[in-house]
């Protein structure tokens, strides 16, 4: 079974969020997400959640 490397985990999950409306992935600073300063590229909404780790 493959081991999960720290650099790989950072690349896949760090600062990546998913739009709650259209499910588009977006990389942004978590502070900006909390302050609602980031909009989705597709639907222009401001509701995001962190990406799920599998």
KOLKESE-708741 format. One record per atom (N, C-alpha, C): x negated, y, z. Coordinates in pm, 1 decimal. Each point is the difference from the previous one (the first is absolute). Example, Ala and Ser with C-alpha at 12.3 -4.5 7.8 and 13.67 -1.06 7.14 Angstrom:
<sites>
{site {-1319.0,-569.0,780.0}},
{site {89.0,119.0,0.0}},
{site {-90.0,120.0,0.0}},
{site {35.0,105.0,-72.0}},
{site {-82.0,119.0,6.0}},
{site {77.0,109.0,73.0}},
</sites>
This chain:
<sites>
{site {-83.6,-117.3,0.0}},
{site {83.6,117.3,0.0}},
{site {-88.5,124.2,0.0}},
{site {37.2,97.4,-75.9}},
{site {-80.8,120.7,-13.6}},
{site {11.7,88.2,124.0}},
{site {-109.4,65.9,33.0}},
{site {2.5,93.1,112.2}},
{site {38.4,138.2,-50.5}},
{site {60.8,77.3,88.0}},
{site {41.2,135.7,-36.2}},
{site {-111.5,96.2,39.3}},
{site {-58.6,64.0,-97.1}},
{site {-110.0,91.6,24.3}},
{site {53.0,139.5,32.8}},
{site {-71.7,70.2,88.1}},
{site {41.4,133.8,42.2}},
{site {6.3,99.7,-116.3}},
{site {-97.4,3.7,-91.0}},
{site {10.6,96.1,-111.3}},
{site {121.1,-27.6,-89.0}},
{site {31.4,-126.9,-18.8}},
{site {115.0,-34.9,-81.6}},
{site {129.0,43.5,68.1}},
{site {10.0,-22.1,129.2}},
{site {119.1,40.7,74.8}},
{site {19.2,150.9,-7.1}},
{site {-107.8,75.0,11.9}},
{site {9.5,145.0,-7.6}},
{site {47.4,47.1,-135.3}},
{site {-49.7,-62.8,-104.8}},
{site {39.0,38.8,-135.6}},
{site {147.2,-31.5,-27.6}},
{site {47.1,-111.9,52.0}},
{site {136.3,-42.4,-29.6}},
{site {105.6,67.9,85.9}},
{site {-32.5,34.8,125.0}},
{site {102.9,44.9,92.3}},
{site {-21.3,139.0,58.7}},
{site {-120.2,55.5,-8.0}},
{site {-25.9,128.7,64.7}},
{site {60.3,114.4,-81.8}},
{site {80.1,82.3,64.4}},
{site {60.5,119.8,-58.2}},
{site {92.8,-29.8,-117.7}},
{site {59.7,-118.5,-5.3}},
{site {94.4,-32.3,-106.6}},
{site {139.2,-9.1,60.6}},
{site {93.2,69.1,-63.6}},
{site {137.6,3.7,46.9}},
{site {92.8,-35.0,-114.8}},
{site {122.8,-44.6,35.0}},
{site {98.9,-41.8,-98.0}},
{site {123.4,87.4,16.1}},
{site {51.4,50.5,-110.7}},
{site {121.7,81.3,2.1}},
{site {116.7,-87.5,43.3}},
{site {82.3,49.8,89.9}},
{site {113.6,-77.8,49.7}},
{site {113.7,-7.2,-101.2}},
{site {-0.8,87.0,-100.2}},
{site {109.4,3.4,-97.0}},
{site {-31.5,-78.2,-126.0}},
{site {-117.0,25.5,-60.5}},
{site {-30.7,-64.1,-129.1}},
{site {-112.1,-102.4,8.7}},
{site {-58.6,-20.4,119.3}},
{site {-103.6,-101.3,24.4}},
{site {-130.9,27.8,-72.9}},
{site {-27.9,124.7,-34.7}},
{site {-125.6,35.8,-64.5}},
{site {-110.0,8.3,105.9}},
{site {-121.6,-45.7,-35.7}},
{site {-113.6,7.3,91.6}},
{site {-74.3,130.5,-21.3}},
{site {-46.6,58.0,110.9}},
{site {-66.2,129.0,-4.7}},
{site {-110.1,2.3,103.9}},
{site {-115.9,52.4,-35.1}},
{site {-109.7,14.2,96.0}},
{site {-2.3,144.6,47.2}},
{site {10.7,19.1,132.8}},
{site {1.6,135.2,56.1}},
{site {-47.7,-5.0,144.3}},
{site {-34.2,115.9,51.7}},
{site {-42.2,13.9,138.9}},
{site {120.6,-22.0,92.2}},
{site {-11.8,-83.9,102.8}},
{site {113.6,-26.8,89.1}},
{site {55.8,125.8,67.0}},
{site {-85.0,96.0,28.4}},
{site {48.0,123.5,62.8}},
{site {94.1,75.9,-93.9}},
{site {-33.1,1.6,-129.7}},
{site {86.0,68.2,-96.7}},
{site {132.2,-73.6,-18.1}},
{site {-3.6,-132.4,9.7}},
{site {123.3,-78.2,-9.1}},
{site {92.1,34.1,117.2}},
{site {-55.8,7.6,120.2}},
{site {80.6,32.4,118.0}},
{site {55.3,142.0,-4.5}},
{site {-74.0,91.1,-58.4}},
{site {43.9,139.5,-9.9}},
{site {92.5,23.4,-118.9}},
{site {30.1,-105.0,-77.7}},
{site {88.9,6.3,-117.4}},
{site {-52.5,95.7,-106.3}},
{site {-131.4,3.8,-18.9}},
{site {-61.3,85.8,-101.1}},
{site {-22.7,-73.5,-131.7}},
{site {24.5,-130.5,-3.4}},
{site {-25.9,-81.4,-118.3}},
{site {132.4,-43.5,-60.4}},
{site {10.8,12.2,-132.6}},
{site {119.8,-44.8,-70.5}},
{site {-33.5,-120.2,-88.1}},
{site {98.3,-81.7,-23.4}},
{site {-15.6,-114.8,-89.1}},
{site {-11.9,49.0,-144.1}},
{site {-85.9,-64.6,-78.1}},
{site {-18.0,39.4,-139.7}},
{site {122.0,-31.5,-85.1}},
{site {70.3,-107.6,35.2}},
{site {112.6,-44.5,-82.8}},
{site {131.4,68.5,35.5}},
{site {36.9,-3.9,129.3}},
{site {133.0,46.7,38.7}},
{site {-1.4,132.2,77.3}},
{site {-117.2,52.4,31.6}},
{site {-17.4,128.4,69.4}},
{site {55.4,3.0,142.0}},
{site {19.8,-116.9,62.0}},
{site {43.8,-6.3,139.2}},
{site {-121.5,8.5,91.4}},
{site {24.1,19.2,129.1}},
{site {-108.9,13.8,96.3}},
{site {2.9,-108.0,107.1}},
{site {69.1,-110.0,-24.1}},
{site {10.9,-108.1,97.7}},
{site {-95.1,-113.7,-38.3}},
{site {-96.4,-27.1,86.2}},
{site {-98.9,-104.5,-25.6}},
{site {-12.6,-92.2,119.5}},
{site {-50.4,-120.7,-26.5}},
{site {-34.0,-95.5,105.7}},
{site {-137.9,-55.0,-31.6}},
{site {-71.3,-50.3,101.8}},
{site {-130.7,-62.4,-27.7}},
{site {19.5,-128.3,-81.3}},
{site {-100.3,-35.3,-78.0}},
{site {5.0,-124.4,-76.5}},
{site {-11.9,-117.9,95.9}},
{site {70.6,-109.1,-27.7}},
{site {-2.8,-117.2,86.0}},
{site {-122.9,-83.5,-28.0}},
{site {-60.6,-48.3,107.8}},
{site {-115.0,-89.0,-14.4}},
{site {51.1,-142.4,-9.5}},
{site {-43.4,-71.6,-101.3}},
{site {47.3,-137.4,-21.4}},
{site {-76.2,-98.4,81.7}},
</sites>
